[in-house]
Amino acid sequence: MSKLTLHVPEELIVAAKNEAAMRRVSVSKLVSDFFAFLAANKGAAGNDDGEDLAPRTRRLARCIPDADVEDYIDHLERKHS
């Protein structure tokens, strides 16, 4: 299993911990289940053009088509460490 570092607002961390405690699972399990749900339902929507995204997110999605995700992750890790 791989490790993933997320940068989220403190209030979301608190909410995630509360939700995980209520469900009696770890936050890692909660996030993993959510990602599995997203992966399982990606094809169910029938499109990948971002129509199911909020308007602002849709405008930002793929705004830099040739961006290297790994470079961006490295940038964020340097920025927030």
ROBALUM-497806 format. One line per 5 residues: their letters; for each residue y, z, x of C-alpha. Coordinates in steps of 0.05 Angstrom, whole numbers, plus 5000, padded with zeros to 4 digits. Example, Ala and Ser with C-alpha at 12.3 -4.5 7.8 and 13.67 -1.06 7.14 Angstrom:
as) 4910,5156,5246 | 4979,5143,5273 $
// end
This chain:
msklt) 5000,5000,5000 | 5070,4983,5025 | 5131,5027,5027 | 5195,5005,4991 | 5264,5036,5000 $
lhvpe) 5310,5032,4941 | 5384,5049,4938 | 5402,5073,4869 | 5455,5119,4839 | 5438,5193,4840 $
eliva) 5438,5197,4764 | 5383,5145,4761 | 5342,5184,4811 | 5348,5246,4768 | 5330,5206,4706 $
aknea) 5270,5175,4741 | 5245,5243,4764 | 5253,5272,4694 | 5216,5213,4663 | 5161,5218,4715 $
amrrv) 5153,5293,4703 | 5151,5282,4628 | 5096,5230,4637 | 5062,5274,4690 | 5062,5219,4742 $
svskl) 5099,5209,4808 | 5163,5169,4812 | 5124,5120,4856 | 5073,5110,4801 | 5128,5101,4749 $
vsdff) 5163,5048,4791 | 5098,5014,4808 | 5078,5010,4735 | 5147,4982,4718 | 5140,4928,4772 $
aflaa) 5070,4912,4747 | 5098,4905,4676 | 5152,4857,4701 | 5101,4816,4739 | 5054,4813,4680 $
nkgaa) 5109,4792,4632 | 5145,4742,4676 | 5104,4684,4649 | 5104,4712,4578 | 5178,4696,4570 $
gnddg) 5163,4624,4584 | 5220,4613,4631 | 5248,4634,4698 | 5319,4610,4689 | 5348,4679,4678 $
edlap) 5361,4671,4603 | 5332,4740,4592 | 5382,4772,4640 | 5448,4803,4622 | 5506,4754,4628 $
rtrrl) 5536,4783,4691 | 5468,4789,4724 | 5451,4717,4704 | 5515,4692,4738 | 5498,4730,4802 $
arcip) 5424,4711,4803 | 5409,4660,4856 | 5483,4652,4874 | 5461,4642,4947 | 5399,4598,4940 $
dadve) 5383,4593,5014 | 5393,4668,5029 | 5337,4701,5068 | 5315,4763,5030 | 5290,4798,5092 $
dyidh) 5358,4790,5127 | 5392,4818,5066 | 5345,4878,5063 | 5358,4891,5137 | 5433,4887,5124 $
lerkh) 5428,4937,5067 | 5386,4985,5108 | 5436,4983,5165 | 5494,4991,5117 | 5465,5051,5080 $
s) 5434,5088,5138 $
// end
